[in-house]
């Protein structure tokens, strides 16, 4: 006998693709992304309501073409039936949703909000065509705001509470971004082959509407994510304190290392300009120098320093 009580709700993910869809890999990828995003739904719900939900699973009910769509069943798990009914009372009393079934609408809100959050992270932080955090913030803001408004209209409670719940539940920004881009793959491919318009909707057939991502939004979502900007970036500094460590003064081919205390305290490779007088180097002691730092940027916009080029010693 099962130790949990389950609640099933059916949701429709629709891509307005009018003809037969020829690339099954993209369909599988989109469902895989949706599956992983659904895993965060209990985290969102438990931050909006008391800790009732203990798990979530997603099942494909049917896939159809004509306007390519997928019906999925999202199954929430509760500790027992009493916990489910307590959760249901909370949802109905707090959300004031009368135009749709509140228990279905709140799952639409959670899934749609997670997809929106993941897509916005992909646009602004993990877009392979732009350095981390340097995306077109005005365009991104415009595409995100109209979808966010749809979600907030469904929820009808404090929008900041909803945003905080989504960010807390999906703390790994790269993972949620990567999975969200998968959801958009079928639509992205159609845009790439010359289709002028495209949209993706979640539960738009329900009375009162759902969540729709339009052409501009889909076009702004990258086809893939890149964990960090792998291209080395450069920062030139003058008269900064450094601490040079020589591995072997008599065997330069083994290399030099350096610490720059105001920037990092772990040794990295040091390259010397040919005009630097090596006799001025005092290994293990602080010296003033002109240098160039080379680094890459991580997911969280932190820098990983890779090497230092020494231009001059004072």
N, C-alpha and C positions, 0 to 999 in steps of 0.2 A: 504494500500500500504506500502511495506517495506521501511524503512528509510535507509537501508544499501544496498550496492552492494556486491555480493558474488562471489568468485572464487573457483571452485572445482578442485582438482587435485587427481588423483588416484595413490595409492602406494601399492606395494606388500611386505608383510612381510612373508618370506619363511623360514620354518624349514625343514632341509633335513631328515624328518622322512618318511621312505619308506612305512611303513605298516600303518594300521588303528590306529588312536590314541585313546586310551581307557579312558582317564581321562579328561572329559569335564571341571572340575573345574579349571585345569591348563590353559586351553584355555581361559576360562572366565577371569581368573586372569591376563593373559598376555594382553588381550584386555583392561581390566580395567587399567592396568599400562600404556599402550600406550595412552589411553584416557587422563589420568591425565598429562602425559608428553606433549601431544599435546597442552594442555592449556598454556604451556610456550612458544610455537612457536611464537606468536605475540611479546612477550618480546624480543626474540632473533632478529627477523626481524626488529623491531623498533630501535634496537641498531646498526644494520648494515646499515639501510637505514632510511630516514626520517619517521616521525611518521604517517604512513599511515594506518597500520593494526590495527583494533580495536577489533578483536576477532578471535577465531578459534574453530571449532567443528570437530569431527571425526565420520564417519559413516561406518559401515561394509557393504561392497558391496557383498562379497561372501566368504565362507570358503570351502576349498576343501582338500582332502587327495591325496596320491600318492607321493607327497613330501609336507607334510602338509603346506598349505599356506593360507594367508588371504589377500584379496584385501580390502583396506580401502580407503575411500574418505575423504580427509582433506579439509574442507571448511574454507577459509579465509574470513573475513568480513571487508569491507571498508566503509567509511562514504558515498561515492557515487562513481559513475562510473569514474569520473575524477580522484579521488584519486587512484583508481585501476590502471588506465593507467599511472599515474605519477609514481606509485610504479614499474610497469612493465618496464618503461623506465630506472629507476634507476638500477633495477636488471640486465637488459641486457647490460647497459653501464659499470657497475662496476665489474661484475663477469667474463666477457669474456668467457662465456660458450657457445660453439657452437655445442658440441657433443650431448647435451640433451636440452630439453626445459629448459631454465634458470629458469623460474618461478616454474617448477616442481623440478628441481635440488636443488634450494635453500631451498625448504621445506624438501627435503631429507637430506640436510646438517643440518638443524635445528633439525630435529627429531633424526637423527643419532648422532649428537653431544650431544644432551641432554641425550640420552640413554648411550652413552660412558661416559659422565661426571657422571651420576648417578651410573653407574656400578663401575667406578673407586673410587667414594666415598664409595660405599658399600664394596669394597675390602680393602681399606686403613683405613677407619674410623669407619665403623659400622659392621665389620665382627664379628659374635658372638664368633668365636674361638680365636680371638686375642684381646688384649687390644687396646683401641682407639689410632689410629695413629701408631701402632706397627706392621702393616702388612708387608709381604715380599716385600719391596719396589723395589728390583731389578726385581723380577718376575712380579710385577704389572706394573712397567715401561715398561717391554718388551711386555706384552700383550696389553697395552694401545697404545703404540707408533705406531704400524702398522695400527691400526684402525684409529687413529688420522690422519695419513698420507693419508689414503683413503679419509677422509672427507675434508682435506685441498686441495687435488687434485681436488675434485669436486668444491670447492669454488673458488680457485685460486686468492685469495686476501690475505691481511695480516693475517696470522694465529693467531697472538696475538689478533687482533681485534675480530676475531671469538671466541676465548677462553674467552675473557672478556665479550662478549655479552652473552654467554651461562652461565657463572658464575653469572652474574648480573641478568639474567632472572630467574634462579633457585637458589635463594639465600638460601632457606632452604635445606641444604645439606641432612638432614635425609630424608625428603619427596621425593626428587628426587632419592636418593639411594633406598628407599623402593619400589618406583614405577618401577625403572629400573630392580630390581631383579625379579619382577613379569613378565616382558617381557621375561626373560630368563627361566621361570619355565618349559615350555614343554621340552625344550632342556636339561635342567638340569636333569629332571627325566629320560630321555632316557640314559644319561650318567650313572646315578645311577644304572640302571638295566643291565649294562654291554655293552652298545653300545660303540665301540671304538672311533668313530669319529662323530662329530656333527657340524653343522654350522647354523647360522642364518644370513639371508641377507635381506637388505631393498633395493628394487628397483634394484636388480642385473640384472634383465632382460632388463633394459633400455640400449640403445646404449651408450657405454661409461662407464657402470658399476655403481654400487651403493656403499653400505657399507656392509661389511661382517664381522661377528664375528666368529672366528674359534674355534676349540675344546679347545685349550689352554685357550683362553679368557673365554669361557663359564664355563670351569672347575674352573677358578679362581673367578668367581662371586659367592658369598655365596647364599645359598638357602633362607635365610632370613636375615634381618638386626636387629641389637640390638642397641637401642638408645644410650646407654652408657655402659661402663664396670661396671656392678653391683657388681662385686667382690671387697670387701674392699681391698685397698692397704695401705701399711704401710710406714711411713717415720720416722726414728729415729733421734732425735735432742738432742744435748748436750749443756748445759749451755745457754739456750734460755730464753728470758724474757716472763713470763706469768702473767695473772691477774686472780686469782681464785675468784670465786663468790660462797659463801655457801648459799644454799637455807635456811638451818636451821642447825646451829651448833649442836643443841641438838637432831636432828632427821635426822641422816645420811641416813636413808633409802629413804628419799626424794631426795637425790642426791646432787651432786656438779656440778658446771658449770665452764667453763674457756674460756678466750679469749687469743689468741696468736697473739699479734699485728702485727708482721712481716708476718703473714700468713693469718689471718682472724680476723674480728672485731665483729663477732656475736657469742654469747655464744653457746657452744656445751657441751655435756655431758663429765664429767671428772671422770675417775676411778683412785683410789689411790692404789699403791702397798702397800702391808701390812707392808713393812718396812719403809714407810714414816711416819715421826713423825708429827702427826696432830697439835701438839702444835706450829710447825714452820709456819703453814699456817696463813697468814695475809690477810683475804678477802678484796678485793677491792684495794689492793696495788700490784705494780709490784714486782715479785720475779724471781729469776733465778732457772731453773730446767732442769733436763733431762727428756725428754718426748718422747712418740711415738704418731704420728698423724695417724689417720685412715680416709681414704677418698675414694670417687668414682670419676670417670672422666665423664664429660659431652660430648655432641656432639662436642663442640668447643675446647676440650682438657682442659677445665677449671676443677678445683678441687672443689668438694663439701665435706667439712670436716664434719665428722659424730661424732667423739669422740676423746678424748685424754686420754692416759694412762700416769700417773705420776710415774716415777721411782725413782726420788730423788729430794730433795730440798736443795739449798745451803744457 
